[in-house]
Amino acid sequence: MPNGLKTALLLGLLSGLLLTIGELLGGANGLVIAFIFAAMMNFGSYWFSDKIVLRMYRAQPVGAGNRLYTIVERLSRQAGLPMPKVYVIPDPSPNAFATGRNPEHAAVAATEGILQILSDTELEGVIAHELTHVQHRDILISSVAATIAAAIMMAARQAQFAAMFGGYGGRDRDRGSNPIALLAMIVLAPLAAMLIQMAISRSREYAADAGGAQIAGNPYGLADALRKIDAVAKQVPLDANPATAHMFIVQPFTGGGLGSLFSSHPPTEARIRALLGGIR
């Protein structure tokens, strides 16, 4: 299934889950309030994401003449994108991300660690991946997903407190609400929302890998870069805020087993297989 269609279906599933909660709550006003509150939080994050995240990681701007800037400039031109701002993060762990609310207000950041271990060809693959995120407006997509998921979690928590203190509205009691369905919603809806949100993020990573290979002209640089970054990042993990983990090209911290279900990134080997496809 194409990644764009998969993302649309997953966003639809999130929206359907939100509507189901609304039905179980009997159209409670709290659902609307939760959605508005979540939208306000994520709108602020979307609008100011570049400033917030770059400051969080102490990113320093670089200009013409810098190796990273030169590569970003060339690939932006190849992709037909406006030149983003370019930053270096003073951290030995190899990683990179792109941010910004649209291609006209984008920024690309890479750590000192990634600049040290990657060749120019490999670094081009990484930057092309990040520019694809900009091209696909993935910050907007992730903000929409985060808004719906946060509204679901807030509504479930509201229902939990309401049930603890005597129900969640006279209208709902009069209608003979199903307490089992309510309990299932309180427990399972936040988990389902989180899993769907992570699935959307993983789908966007596959799409950015494929788009990055097109911009760079081949998939080999990115595939080799992913192998190197994954290996070194496990030895030198990035001290990253979990809320920003989805932005990086690889998961900033290690995790496996059941925790991989909640990972914002697909397994690196799966990404490389998808990148190379039938190429031998």
BELWO-V162215 format. One record per residue. N is the residue number from 1. RES is the residue in one letter. PHI is phi in degrees with one decimal (NA if undefined). PSI is psi in whole degrees, -180 to 180 (NA if undefined). D_FIRST is the distance of its C-alpha to the first C-alpha in Angstrom with 1 decimal. Layout:
# BELWO-V162215
N|RES|PHI|PSI|D_FIRST + N|RES|PHI|PSI|D_FIRST
This chain:
# BELWO-V162215
1|M|NA|132|0.0 + 2|P|-56.8|143|3.9 + 3|N|-63.5|-33|6.3 + 4|G|-63.5|-43|8.5 + 5|L|-66.3|-40|6.9 + 6|K|-61.4|-43|6.5 + 7|T|-61.8|-44|10.1 + 8|A|-61.9|-42|11.3 + 9|L|-66.2|-41|10.5 + 10|L|-66.7|-40|12.2 + 11|L|-64.0|-38|15.0 + 12|G|-63.8|-38|15.5 + 13|L|-64.9|-42|15.9 + 14|L|-60.3|-45|18.4 + 15|S|-63.1|-41|20.2 + 16|G|-62.9|-38|20.4 + 17|L|-63.9|-40|21.9 + 18|L|-63.1|-43|24.4 + 19|L|-65.2|-36|25.4 + 20|T|-63.4|-41|25.9 + 21|I|-62.2|-41|28.2 + 22|G|-59.4|-39|30.0 + 23|E|-66.4|-44|30.6 + 24|L|-65.1|-33|31.9 + 25|L|-84.0|0|34.2 + 26|G|69.6|33|35.4 + 27|G|71.8|30|34.5 + 28|A|-59.4|143|36.4 + 29|N|-62.6|-25|37.3 + 30|G|-61.3|-31|36.2 + 31|L|-64.3|-43|32.6 + 32|V|-63.8|-43|33.1 + 33|I|-62.6|-42|35.2 + 34|A|-61.8|-42|32.6 + 35|F|-66.6|-43|29.9 + 36|I|-63.8|-43|32.5 + 37|F|-63.9|-44|33.6 + 38|A|-63.5|-41|30.1 + 39|A|-63.1|-41|29.4 + 40|M|-63.2|-44|32.7 + 41|M|-63.0|-47|32.1 + 42|N|-77.0|-26|28.6 + 43|F|-64.0|-44|29.8 + 44|G|-62.6|-42|32.6 + 45|S|-63.7|-42|30.3 + 46|Y|-63.8|-45|28.0 + 47|W|-70.4|-36|31.0 + 48|F|-113.9|18|32.9 + 49|S|-58.2|-40|30.2 + 50|D|-62.6|-47|31.3 + 51|K|-65.4|-43|35.0 + 52|I|-64.5|-51|34.4 + 53|V|-71.3|-41|32.2 + 54|L|-63.7|-39|34.2 + 55|R|-70.1|-37|37.4 + 56|M|-58.7|-38|36.1 + 57|Y|-102.7|15|35.6 + 58|R|54.3|39|38.7 + 59|A|-67.9|139|36.8 + 60|Q|-112.5|131|39.3 + 61|P|-70.1|145|38.8 + 62|V|-128.2|156|39.2 + 63|G|-125.1|-165|40.1 + 64|A|-54.6|140|40.6 + 65|G|100.4|-22|41.8 + 66|N|-78.9|142|39.6 + 67|R|-55.9|-47|37.2 + 68|L|-63.7|-44|34.2 + 69|Y|-59.7|-43|35.2 + 70|T|-61.8|-43|35.5 + 71|I|-68.0|-44|32.0 + 72|V|-61.3|-43|30.4 + 73|E|-61.2|-46|32.5 + 74|R|-65.5|-45|31.5 + 75|L|-71.8|-33|27.8 + 76|S|-61.7|-41|27.9 + 77|R|-64.4|-43|29.7 + 78|Q|-64.2|-35|27.2 + 79|A|-84.2|-9|24.4 + 80|G|72.6|31|26.6 + 81|L|-108.8|152|26.8 + 82|P|-62.0|150|30.1 + 83|M|-66.5|118|31.8 + 84|P|-78.7|167|31.0 + 85|K|-72.8|150|33.7 + 86|V|-123.6|134|33.7 + 87|Y|-135.1|152|34.9 + 88|V|-116.5|134|35.8 + 89|I|-99.4|125|35.8 + 90|P|-76.1|75|38.8 + 91|D|-145.6|137|37.1 + 92|P|-75.6|-15|37.2 + 93|S|-74.7|133|33.7 + 94|P|-77.5|120|31.1 + 95|N|-168.5|171|28.5 + 96|A|-161.0|158|27.4 + 97|F|-154.7|164|25.8 + 98|A|-121.8|149|25.4 + 99|T|-147.9|177|26.5 + 100|G|118.5|146|27.8 + 101|R|-76.0|-17|27.0 + 102|N|-163.9|171|26.0 + 103|P|-59.4|-25|26.4 + 104|E|-79.5|-15|30.1 + 105|H|-130.6|51|30.8 + 106|A|-103.9|159|28.7 + 107|A|-142.5|144|30.0 + 108|V|-119.9|131|29.0 + 109|A|-129.5|141|30.7 + 110|A|-135.6|147|31.1 + 111|T|-79.6|160|33.4 + 112|E|-60.7|-35|36.5 + 113|G|-60.8|-42|35.1 + 114|I|-70.7|-33|32.1 + 115|L|-68.3|-28|34.4 + 116|Q|-79.0|-33|36.7 + 117|I|-99.5|-16|34.4 + 118|L|-100.8|143|32.0 + 119|S|-74.5|171|33.0 + 120|D|-60.8|-41|32.4 + 121|T|-63.1|-43|29.5 + 122|E|-67.5|-42|27.8 + 123|L|-64.8|-36|28.7 + 124|E|-60.5|-41|27.3 + 125|G|-61.3|-42|23.9 + 126|V|-65.3|-47|24.2 + 127|I|-65.8|-38|25.4 + 128|A|-62.4|-39|22.8 + 129|H|-58.9|-48|20.1 + 130|E|-66.9|-38|22.3 + 131|L|-66.2|-30|22.7 + 132|T|-65.6|-38|19.0 + 133|H|-57.9|-42|19.1 + 134|V|-64.6|-47|22.0 + 135|Q|-60.9|-39|20.4 + 136|H|-84.1|-1|17.4 + 137|R|54.4|48|20.0 + 138|D|-69.8|-24|18.5 + 139|I|-62.7|-40|21.9 + 140|L|-65.0|-45|21.7 + 141|I|-61.6|-45|18.3 + 142|S|-66.6|-32|19.7 + 143|S|-68.4|-41|22.9 + 144|V|-62.8|-47|21.5 + 145|A|-61.1|-43|19.6 + 146|A|-64.8|-37|22.9 + 147|T|-63.6|-48|25.0 + 148|I|-66.4|-44|23.3 + 149|A|-62.6|-42|23.3 + 150|A|-64.9|-39|26.9 + 151|A|-63.3|-41|28.0 + 152|I|-61.8|-46|26.7 + 153|M|-65.7|-41|28.6 + 154|M|-64.8|-43|31.6 + 155|A|-65.0|-40|31.7 + 156|A|-64.5|-40|31.4 + 157|R|-67.0|-39|34.2 + 158|Q|-61.1|-43|36.3 + 159|A|-64.5|-36|36.0 + 160|Q|-63.3|-47|37.0 + 161|F|-66.0|-40|40.1 + 162|A|-63.6|-40|40.9 + 163|A|-66.7|-35|40.8 + 164|M|-67.5|-30|43.1 + 165|F|-112.4|38|45.6 + 166|G|99.8|30|46.0 + 167|G|101.7|179|42.9 + 168|Y|-132.0|44|40.8 + 169|G|123.0|134|42.6 + 170|G|-59.2|-41|45.2 + 171|R|-57.3|-39|43.0 + 172|D|-69.9|-39|40.5 + 173|R|-66.4|-40|43.4 + 174|D|-62.6|-31|44.8 + 175|R|-83.2|-4|41.6 + 176|G|68.5|56|41.6 + 177|S|-62.3|150|38.5 + 178|N|-85.3|111|36.9 + 179|P|-67.0|-30|37.7 + 180|I|-67.6|-44|35.3 + 181|A|-62.4|-40|32.3 + 182|L|-63.1|-45|33.7 + 183|L|-62.6|-42|34.0 + 184|A|-62.2|-41|30.5 + 185|M|-64.7|-43|29.2 + 186|I|-62.2|-40|31.5 + 187|V|-83.2|-46|30.4 + 188|L|-90.8|-31|26.7 + 189|A|-60.1|-46|25.5 + 190|P|-62.2|-38|26.0 + 191|L|-64.2|-46|24.3 + 192|A|-62.5|-41|21.2 + 193|A|-61.7|-42|21.2 + 194|M|-66.3|-42|21.6 + 195|L|-63.6|-42|18.8 + 196|I|-65.9|-42|16.3 + 197|Q|-61.1|-41|17.8 + 198|M|-66.8|-36|17.4 + 199|A|-64.5|-38|13.7 + 200|I|-62.1|-44|13.4 + 201|S|-62.0|-43|15.6 + 202|R|-64.4|-39|13.7 + 203|S|-62.3|-40|10.4 + 204|R|-68.6|-31|12.9 + 205|E|-66.0|-44|14.5 + 206|Y|-60.4|-42|11.7 + 207|A|-64.8|-39|11.4 + 208|A|-69.5|-35|15.2 + 209|D|-61.3|-48|15.5 + 210|A|-64.7|-44|13.7 + 211|G|-66.3|-37|15.7 + 212|G|-63.3|-39|18.8 + 213|A|-63.2|-36|18.8 + 214|Q|-68.2|-44|18.8 + 215|I|-64.6|-44|21.7 + 216|A|-73.2|-23|23.6 + 217|G|101.7|-12|23.3 + 218|N|-165.9|161|22.0 + 219|P|-90.8|-7|20.1 + 220|Y|-70.3|-39|23.2 + 221|G|-60.9|-46|25.0 + 222|L|-67.3|-41|22.3 + 223|A|-60.4|-46|21.7 + 224|D|-65.4|-38|25.5 + 225|A|-64.1|-43|25.8 + 226|L|-60.6|-41|23.4 + 227|R|-61.3|-47|25.4 + 228|K|-64.3|-48|28.6 + 229|I|-62.0|-44|27.7 + 230|D|-61.5|-43|26.4 + 231|A|-66.3|-47|29.5 + 232|V|-74.3|-37|32.0 + 233|A|-63.1|-29|30.5 + 234|K|-69.4|-29|31.1 + 235|Q|-85.4|-33|34.7 + 236|V|-127.9|77|35.1 + 237|P|-69.0|152|32.9 + 238|L|-86.8|134|32.7 + 239|D|-78.5|82|34.6 + 240|A|-106.8|150|31.8 + 241|N|-73.6|126|31.7 + 242|P|-54.8|-29|28.8 + 243|A|-67.1|-19|28.0 + 244|T|-109.6|5|27.1 + 245|A|-59.6|-35|25.3 + 246|H|-66.3|-17|21.8 + 247|M|-78.0|-26|23.2 + 248|F|-78.8|159|24.1 + 249|I|-71.2|-29|22.3 + 250|V|-130.5|158|22.9 + 251|Q|-55.8|123|24.0 + 252|P|-66.3|-25|27.7 + 253|F|-129.1|157|29.0 + 254|T|-77.9|156|28.4 + 255|G|-176.5|144|27.0 + 256|G|-150.7|-172|25.7 + 257|G|62.7|-137|25.7 + 258|L|-62.4|-31|25.0 + 259|G|-63.0|-23|25.1 + 260|S|-65.9|-22|21.9 + 261|L|-60.7|-32|20.1 + 262|F|-99.4|11|21.4 + 263|S|-75.2|140|20.7 + 264|S|-80.6|-5|19.2 + 265|H|-123.8|144|18.0 + 266|P|-69.7|162|16.0 + 267|P|-57.3|141|18.5 + 268|T|-58.5|-42|19.7 + 269|E|-62.9|-36|19.5 + 270|A|-66.3|-38|15.7 + 271|R|-65.4|-41|15.4 + 272|I|-66.6|-41|17.8 + 273|R|-61.1|-43|16.0 + 274|A|-65.7|-38|12.8 + 275|L|-64.3|-48|15.2 + 276|L|-81.6|-26|17.2 + 277|G|54.1|-126|14.8 + 278|G|-90.5|9|17.1 + 279|I|-71.6|130|19.9 + 280|R|-133.4|NA|23.1
